[in-house]
Amino acid sequence: MEYTADEVIKQARAKGVDRCFSLATVVECQDNPAFFPVPRSTSHGFTVDLRERNPKKPSVREILHIRFDYSWRHVKRLVEWSGADVPGIEAARDRHLDTLRTETGRKDFGEVGV
């Protein structure tokens, strides 16, 4: 899926929502192992990259937003995961956390209460 921040803002305004973006917080990480809380001193979160780590490619920045109504023009690619090519989410999550700690210089990145 691909869409712009402007599209999110326009939908939010139509729903009477003034603040439609947020960082991943402790709330998201409690029931979702894909999220790590963002330390207060960090200005953004990072998406979990399911590919093997490539130091030449920077991590993708992530912010959360309100519910967004997609249309077909937002669809960029459809795939079906099957067989041996299914990514190991636990291994990807561990690589992701190591990368976050290295890239931000924060050994405590992802810990609750930071």
C-alpha positions as CSV (number, residue, x, y, z in Angstrom):
1,M,0.0,0.0,0.0
2,E,1.2,3.5,-0.8
3,Y,-0.4,6.8,0.0
4,T,0.6,10.3,1.1
5,A,0.5,12.0,4.4
6,D,-1.7,14.6,2.7
7,E,-4.3,12.0,2.0
8,V,-4.3,10.9,5.6
9,I,-4.7,14.5,6.8
10,K,-7.6,15.2,4.4
11,Q,-9.5,12.1,5.6
12,A,-8.8,13.0,9.2
13,R,-10.1,16.5,8.8
14,A,-13.2,15.2,7.1
15,K,-13.7,13.1,10.3
16,G,-13.1,16.1,12.6
17,V,-9.7,14.8,13.7
18,D,-7.0,17.4,14.3
19,R,-4.1,15.2,15.2
20,C,-3.9,12.1,13.0
21,F,-0.2,11.0,13.4
22,S,1.6,9.4,16.4
23,L,4.8,7.5,17.2
24,A,4.7,3.9,18.2
25,T,4.3,3.8,22.0
26,V,4.1,1.3,24.9
27,V,0.4,0.9,24.0
28,E,1.2,-0.6,20.5
29,C,4.0,-2.9,21.8
30,Q,2.0,-4.6,24.5
31,D,-0.1,-6.8,22.2
32,N,1.9,-6.5,19.0
33,P,5.4,-8.0,18.8
34,A,6.1,-6.0,15.6
35,F,6.3,-2.7,17.6
36,F,9.0,-1.4,19.8
37,P,8.3,1.7,21.9
38,V,10.1,4.8,20.6
39,P,12.3,6.5,23.2
40,R,11.2,10.0,24.0
41,S,14.4,11.5,22.6
42,T,13.8,9.8,19.2
43,S,11.7,11.7,16.6
44,H,10.3,8.6,14.8
45,G,10.0,4.9,14.8
46,F,11.2,2.3,12.2
47,T,9.3,-0.4,10.3
48,V,10.4,-4.0,10.7
49,D,12.3,-5.1,7.5
50,L,11.5,-8.7,6.7
51,R,14.5,-8.9,4.3
52,E,17.9,-9.9,5.5
53,R,19.7,-6.8,6.9
54,N,21.5,-4.7,4.2
55,P,23.8,-2.0,5.7
56,K,23.7,-0.1,2.4
57,K,19.9,0.4,2.8
58,P,18.8,2.7,5.6
59,S,15.9,1.6,7.9
60,V,12.5,2.9,6.9
61,R,11.0,5.6,9.2
62,E,7.5,4.9,10.6
63,I,4.8,6.9,12.2
64,L,1.3,5.6,13.0
65,H,-1.9,7.3,11.8
66,I,-5.6,7.1,12.2
67,R,-7.7,4.6,10.2
68,F,-7.2,5.3,6.5
69,D,-9.8,4.3,3.9
70,Y,-7.8,2.7,1.1
71,S,-8.7,2.7,-2.6
72,W,-7.4,0.5,-5.4
73,R,-5.0,3.2,-6.5
74,H,-3.2,2.7,-3.2
75,V,-2.4,-0.9,-3.9
76,K,1.2,-1.2,-5.3
77,R,1.8,-5.0,-5.0
78,L,0.0,-8.1,-4.0
79,V,1.9,-11.3,-3.0
80,E,1.1,-14.6,-1.3
81,W,3.6,-16.0,1.2
82,S,4.0,-19.7,0.9
83,G,6.5,-22.5,1.5
84,A,10.1,-21.8,2.5
85,D,10.1,-18.2,1.5
86,V,7.9,-17.1,4.5
87,P,10.0,-14.7,6.6
88,G,10.9,-15.7,10.1
89,I,9.2,-12.9,12.1
90,E,11.1,-13.6,15.3
91,A,14.5,-13.5,13.5
92,A,13.4,-10.3,11.6
93,R,12.3,-8.7,14.9
94,D,15.6,-9.5,16.6
95,R,17.6,-8.1,13.6
96,H,15.3,-5.1,13.6
97,L,16.0,-4.3,17.3
98,D,19.7,-4.8,16.9
99,T,19.7,-2.4,13.9
100,L,17.6,0.2,15.8
101,R,20.0,0.2,18.7
102,T,23.0,0.5,16.4
103,E,21.5,3.2,14.1
104,T,20.2,5.4,17.0
105,G,23.1,4.7,19.4
106,R,20.5,3.8,22.0
107,K,21.2,0.5,23.7
108,D,17.8,0.8,25.5
109,F,15.7,1.3,22.3
110,G,12.6,-0.8,22.5
111,E,12.5,-1.0,26.3
112,V,9.4,0.0,28.1
113,G,9.6,3.1,30.2
114,V,12.5,4.8,28.3
